[in-house]
C-alpha cells in the first residue's frame, strides 16, 4: 500500500451535554490521538479536510521540503515557526526526512473547530493546526489516565473549572515542546510507515515513533525543557 494514497477522511462528530458559549470544546482519548483525520471512518462522503499537495516523488530527490504558512484564524495562533520546524527536523537522520515534501501550518476554520485536531499526515505532507490564543483548551469530559500522563510529559496542566468543564492549560514552552517533540514527530511516523494498513497498527507505530524519536531522544540528549524534568517515559499505545 502506497504511503501517499489519498485516503478518505474520517469524520468525528461529538455532542456536549454542557456546551460553553464562545469556547471550542474538545473530546477524545489521548492528546495525540486527537489528530488523525484520514482513515478511521469510511462511512461519510469524501470531503477533503485540507489542501492536497500532490506528491512529487522522485522529482524532489535532493530537495528540501517546503513549509506553507496559512493565517491561523481569529482567536488562534500557530504554536511553532517554520524556523523551529526546520531546526527540529534537522536533528533527525536525513533518510527519515527525505520522503517529506510539505509541512503546512494550517488555518482554523469553522468546520475544523468541530474536530479536536493538533496535526495530520496526508500523502507526503504534514499539517499542524493552531491553538487558542490563550493556550487553554476546554473539555466536556474528565481526562483519562492517558491524557493526564501525556499532558504531564510535556508540561500541560489539567484542572476542573466547573461541573462538566475541564481545562488543559499550556505555557509557551510546554506547548512548543508538545508540538515539536510529539505532534510533528508522530505525524512524520505516519508518513514513514509503509508497512501497517489498519488504523490501530498505524497509530501504534506512530506512537512508538514519537516516543523513540521525540520524547526519549530529547530527554536522553539532555536538551529537554526544564519544565519537563526527568519524568519516566510513558508509552501511549492503544490496547490490542
Secondary structure, DSSP 8 states (H G I E B T S, - for coil): --TT------------TT--TTS-EE--SSGGGTT--SSS--SS-----S------GGGGTT---EEEE----TTEE-SS-HHHHHHHHTTS-HHHHTT--EEEEE---HHHHTS--SEEEETTEEEEE-EETT-EEEESS---HHHHHHHHHHT-EEEEEETTEEEEE--HHHHHHHIIIIIHHHHHHHHH--S--SHHHHHHHHHHHHIIIIIHHHHHHT---TTTTT----------
